[in-house]
Amino acid sequence: MSHLNIEPNIADMDAFYEQLIEMHRGLSDADSQLVNAKLVLLLANHIGDIDVLKEAFAIARAGVSPSEQSSAE
């Protein structure tokens, strides 16, 4: 069983951040959210291991509470 690597693993973090910002340059908030969603799905497909993805979901969600608007729906 694989485990999610949460240790720093990007050789050039500045280049990564620059590319991430560039990907969003000139996009509306809605288009930026769409690009983020597409990126998540592409990377999830690349990972492919449901156990690793479940671990990532849990870590990403930790400490984030539903908003008042979401809980009212």
VMD Tcl script that builds the backbone (N, CA, C; Angstrom):
set m [mol new atoms 219]
animate dup $m
set s [atomselect $m all]
$s set {name element resname resid chain x y z} {
  {N N MET 1 A 0.847 -1.186 0.000}
  {CA C MET 1 A 0.000 0.000 0.000}
  {C C MET 1 A 0.885 1.239 0.000}
  {N N SER 2 A 0.605 2.158 -0.901}
  {CA C SER 2 A 1.351 3.412 -0.980}
  {C C SER 2 A 0.816 4.396 0.046}
  {N N HIS 3 A 1.670 5.334 0.393}
  {CA C HIS 3 A 1.269 6.410 1.298}
  {C C HIS 3 A 1.571 7.738 0.628}
  {N N LEU 4 A 0.799 8.735 0.981}
  {CA C LEU 4 A 0.975 10.070 0.451}
  {C C LEU 4 A 2.284 10.661 0.965}
  {N N ASN 5 A 3.094 11.169 0.066}
  {CA C ASN 5 A 4.340 11.834 0.436}
  {C C ASN 5 A 4.012 13.287 0.760}
  {N N ILE 6 A 4.152 13.665 2.014}
  {CA C ILE 6 A 3.875 15.050 2.415}
  {C C ILE 6 A 5.161 15.822 2.732}
  {N N GLU 7 A 6.295 15.183 2.448}
  {CA C GLU 7 A 7.585 15.865 2.617}
  {C C GLU 7 A 7.860 16.716 1.377}
  {N N PRO 8 A 8.631 17.799 1.515}
  {CA C PRO 8 A 8.976 18.599 0.335}
  {C C PRO 8 A 9.577 17.696 -0.753}
  {N N ASN 9 A 9.026 17.794 -1.973}
  {CA C ASN 9 A 9.432 16.869 -3.028}
  {C C ASN 9 A 9.547 17.564 -4.391}
  {N N ILE 10 A 9.519 18.872 -4.409}
  {CA C ILE 10 A 9.633 19.624 -5.655}
  {C C ILE 10 A 11.014 20.271 -5.673}
  {N N ALA 11 A 11.804 19.914 -6.668}
  {CA C ALA 11 A 13.198 20.364 -6.716}
  {C C ALA 11 A 13.320 21.881 -6.780}
  {N N ASP 12 A 12.484 22.514 -7.586}
  {CA C ASP 12 A 12.558 23.971 -7.749}
  {C C ASP 12 A 11.199 24.572 -7.371}
  {N N MET 13 A 11.010 24.808 -6.103}
  {CA C MET 13 A 9.729 25.305 -5.597}
  {C C MET 13 A 9.368 26.666 -6.184}
  {N N ASP 14 A 10.369 27.525 -6.401}
  {CA C ASP 14 A 10.097 28.839 -6.985}
  {C C ASP 14 A 9.549 28.706 -8.406}
  {N N ALA 15 A 10.121 27.812 -9.194}
  {CA C ALA 15 A 9.645 27.597 -10.566}
  {C C ALA 15 A 8.235 27.029 -10.558}
  {N N PHE 16 A 7.962 26.107 -9.636}
  {CA C PHE 16 A 6.618 25.542 -9.513}
  {C C PHE 16 A 5.609 26.648 -9.194}
  {N N TYR 17 A 5.925 27.467 -8.206}
  {CA C TYR 17 A 5.016 28.535 -7.798}
  {C C TYR 17 A 4.796 29.515 -8.948}
  {N N GLU 18 A 5.863 29.841 -9.669}
  {CA C GLU 18 A 5.756 30.754 -10.802}
  {C C GLU 18 A 4.811 30.179 -11.870}
  {N N GLN 19 A 4.933 28.901 -12.161}
  {CA C GLN 19 A 4.060 28.264 -13.150}
  {C C GLN 19 A 2.615 28.196 -12.667}
  {N N LEU 20 A 2.424 27.957 -11.390}
  {CA C LEU 20 A 1.083 27.917 -10.810}
  {C C LEU 20 A 0.402 29.278 -10.935}
  {N N ILE 21 A 1.120 30.339 -10.604}
  {CA C ILE 21 A 0.584 31.697 -10.725}
  {C C ILE 21 A 0.304 32.024 -12.190}
  {N N GLU 22 A 1.232 31.652 -13.068}
  {CA C GLU 22 A 1.068 31.929 -14.504}
  {C C GLU 22 A -0.163 31.226 -15.064}
  {N N MET 23 A -0.449 30.028 -14.586}
  {CA C MET 23 A -1.621 29.279 -15.038}
  {C C MET 23 A -2.909 30.056 -14.762}
  {N N HIS 24 A -2.928 30.855 -13.701}
  {CA C HIS 24 A -4.126 31.593 -13.306}
  {C C HIS 24 A -4.166 33.027 -13.849}
  {N N ARG 25 A -3.059 33.481 -14.414}
  {CA C ARG 25 A -2.967 34.879 -14.868}
  {C C ARG 25 A -4.065 35.196 -15.889}
  {N N GLY 26 A -4.807 36.271 -15.617}
  {CA C GLY 26 A -5.824 36.747 -16.538}
  {C C GLY 26 A -7.155 36.014 -16.469}
  {N N LEU 27 A -7.284 35.055 -15.576}
  {CA C LEU 27 A -8.534 34.303 -15.473}
  {C C LEU 27 A -9.482 34.943 -14.462}
  {N N SER 28 A -10.764 34.823 -14.714}
  {CA C SER 28 A -11.757 35.240 -13.726}
  {C C SER 28 A -11.696 34.263 -12.557}
  {N N ASP 29 A -12.329 34.605 -11.437}
  {CA C ASP 29 A -12.364 33.695 -10.291}
  {C C ASP 29 A -12.990 32.357 -10.672}
  {N N ALA 30 A -14.074 32.408 -11.446}
  {CA C ALA 30 A -14.758 31.171 -11.856}
  {C C ALA 30 A -13.856 30.322 -12.752}
  {N N ASP 31 A -13.173 30.944 -13.702}
  {CA C ASP 31 A -12.276 30.194 -14.577}
  {C C ASP 31 A -11.074 29.654 -13.801}
  {N N SER 32 A -10.597 30.404 -12.838}
  {CA C SER 32 A -9.494 29.952 -11.996}
  {C C SER 32 A -9.909 28.722 -11.194}
  {N N GLN 33 A -11.122 28.728 -10.657}
  {CA C GLN 33 A -11.627 27.559 -9.931}
  {C C GLN 33 A -11.770 26.362 -10.856}
  {N N LEU 34 A -12.211 26.586 -12.092}
  {CA C LEU 34 A -12.339 25.516 -13.065}
  {C C LEU 34 A -10.972 24.913 -13.392}
  {N N VAL 35 A -9.970 25.764 -13.606}
  {CA C VAL 35 A -8.616 25.279 -13.886}
  {C C VAL 35 A -8.086 24.476 -12.701}
  {N N ASN 36 A -8.332 24.952 -11.467}
  {CA C ASN 36 A -7.901 24.202 -10.282}
  {C C ASN 36 A -8.567 22.834 -10.228}
  {N N ALA 37 A -9.867 22.778 -10.512}
  {CA C ALA 37 A -10.592 21.505 -10.485}
  {C C ALA 37 A -10.035 20.552 -11.544}
  {N N LYS 38 A -9.763 21.069 -12.732}
  {CA C LYS 38 A -9.202 20.232 -13.789}
  {C C LYS 38 A -7.820 19.716 -13.398}
  {N N LEU 39 A -7.020 20.578 -12.776}
  {CA C LEU 39 A -5.685 20.177 -12.332}
  {C C LEU 39 A -5.775 19.074 -11.277}
  {N N VAL 40 A -6.681 19.221 -10.327}
  {CA C VAL 40 A -6.864 18.197 -9.297}
  {C C VAL 40 A -7.215 16.856 -9.937}
  {N N LEU 41 A -8.137 16.866 -10.898}
  {CA C LEU 41 A -8.544 15.619 -11.548}
  {C C LEU 41 A -7.404 15.002 -12.363}
  {N N LEU 42 A -6.637 15.827 -13.057}
  {CA C LEU 42 A -5.487 15.313 -13.805}
  {C C LEU 42 A -4.453 14.669 -12.881}
  {N N LEU 43 A -4.142 15.347 -11.780}
  {CA C LEU 43 A -3.147 14.813 -10.848}
  {C C LEU 43 A -3.670 13.580 -10.111}
  {N N ALA 44 A -4.965 13.560 -9.784}
  {CA C ALA 44 A -5.557 12.380 -9.152}
  {C C ALA 44 A -5.478 11.183 -10.095}
  {N N ASN 45 A -5.745 11.415 -11.368}
  {CA C ASN 45 A -5.641 10.337 -12.347}
  {C C ASN 45 A -4.201 9.841 -12.441}
  {N N HIS 46 A -3.252 10.760 -12.401}
  {CA C HIS 46 A -1.840 10.386 -12.460}
  {C C HIS 46 A -1.449 9.536 -11.246}
  {N N ILE 47 A -1.925 9.910 -10.067}
  {CA C ILE 47 A -1.643 9.138 -8.843}
  {C C ILE 47 A -2.289 7.765 -8.947}
  {N N GLY 48 A -3.582 7.751 -9.242}
  {CA C GLY 48 A -4.295 6.514 -9.519}
  {C C GLY 48 A -4.584 5.598 -8.344}
  {N N ASP 49 A -3.940 5.772 -7.233}
  {CA C ASP 49 A -4.091 4.891 -6.066}
  {C C ASP 49 A -5.156 5.489 -5.141}
  {N N ILE 50 A -6.306 4.806 -5.025}
  {CA C ILE 50 A -7.424 5.347 -4.243}
  {C C ILE 50 A -7.056 5.535 -2.779}
  {N N ASP 51 A -6.206 4.678 -2.229}
  {CA C ASP 51 A -5.810 4.850 -0.827}
  {C C ASP 51 A -4.986 6.122 -0.636}
  {N N VAL 52 A -4.097 6.400 -1.559}
  {CA C VAL 52 A -3.304 7.636 -1.499}
  {C C VAL 52 A -4.223 8.842 -1.661}
  {N N LEU 53 A -5.174 8.741 -2.584}
  {CA C LEU 53 A -6.113 9.848 -2.795}
  {C C LEU 53 A -6.987 10.077 -1.568}
  {N N LYS 54 A -7.457 9.017 -0.926}
  {CA C LYS 54 A -8.256 9.165 0.301}
  {C C LYS 54 A -7.445 9.858 1.390}
  {N N GLU 55 A -6.177 9.482 1.495}
  {CA C GLU 55 A -5.299 10.117 2.479}
  {C C GLU 55 A -5.142 11.605 2.165}
  {N N ALA 56 A -4.971 11.940 0.890}
  {CA C ALA 56 A -4.845 13.337 0.478}
  {C C ALA 56 A -6.128 14.110 0.768}
  {N N PHE 57 A -7.288 13.499 0.482}
  {CA C PHE 57 A -8.570 14.153 0.769}
  {C C PHE 57 A -8.680 14.479 2.256}
  {N N ALA 58 A -8.345 13.510 3.095}
  {CA C ALA 58 A -8.464 13.703 4.546}
  {C C ALA 58 A -7.535 14.817 5.032}
  {N N ILE 59 A -6.297 14.819 4.541}
  {CA C ILE 59 A -5.345 15.846 4.962}
  {C C ILE 59 A -5.786 17.219 4.469}
  {N N ALA 60 A -6.254 17.299 3.235}
  {CA C ALA 60 A -6.695 18.579 2.681}
  {C C ALA 60 A -7.912 19.125 3.417}
  {N N ARG 61 A -8.785 18.247 3.849}
  {CA C ARG 61 A -10.032 18.671 4.505}
  {C C ARG 61 A -9.838 18.971 5.996}
  {N N ALA 62 A -8.792 18.444 6.592}
  {CA C ALA 62 A -8.559 18.603 8.039}
  {C C ALA 62 A -8.542 20.077 8.426}
  {N N GLY 63 A -9.329 20.416 9.439}
  {CA C GLY 63 A -9.363 21.765 9.967}
  {C C GLY 63 A -10.215 22.740 9.181}
  {N N VAL 64 A -10.861 22.263 8.125}
  {CA C VAL 64 A -11.711 23.129 7.300}
  {C C VAL 64 A -13.152 22.767 7.599}
  {N N SER 65 A -13.889 23.722 8.115}
  {CA C SER 65 A -15.294 23.489 8.482}
  {C C SER 65 A -16.202 23.982 7.382}
  {N N PRO 66 A -17.362 23.335 7.228}
  {CA C PRO 66 A -18.337 23.831 6.244}
  {C C PRO 66 A -18.744 25.256 6.599}
  {N N SER 67 A -18.989 26.061 5.576}
  {CA C SER 67 A -19.412 27.428 5.830}
  {C C SER 67 A -20.867 27.426 6.293}
  {N N GLU 68 A -21.278 28.533 6.861}
  {CA C GLU 68 A -22.660 28.657 7.317}
  {C C GLU 68 A -23.624 28.472 6.151}
  {N N GLN 69 A -23.280 29.026 4.990}
  {CA C GLN 69 A -24.134 28.927 3.822}
  {C C GLN 69 A -24.257 27.462 3.384}
  {N N SER 70 A -23.154 26.711 3.376}
  {CA C SER 70 A -23.181 25.318 2.962}
  {C C SER 70 A -24.002 24.465 3.920}
  {N N SER 71 A -23.885 24.721 5.220}
  {CA C SER 71 A -24.597 23.904 6.187}
  {C C SER 71 A -26.104 24.210 6.196}
  {N N ALA 72 A -26.508 25.359 5.669}
  {CA C ALA 72 A -27.906 25.725 5.631}
  {C C ALA 72 A -28.632 25.070 4.451}
  {N N GLU 73 A -27.879 24.554 3.487}
  {CA C GLU 73 A -28.477 23.976 2.281}
  {C C GLU 73 A -29.035 22.609 2.525}
}
mol reanalyze $m
mol bondsrecalc $m
mol representation Tube
mol addrep $m
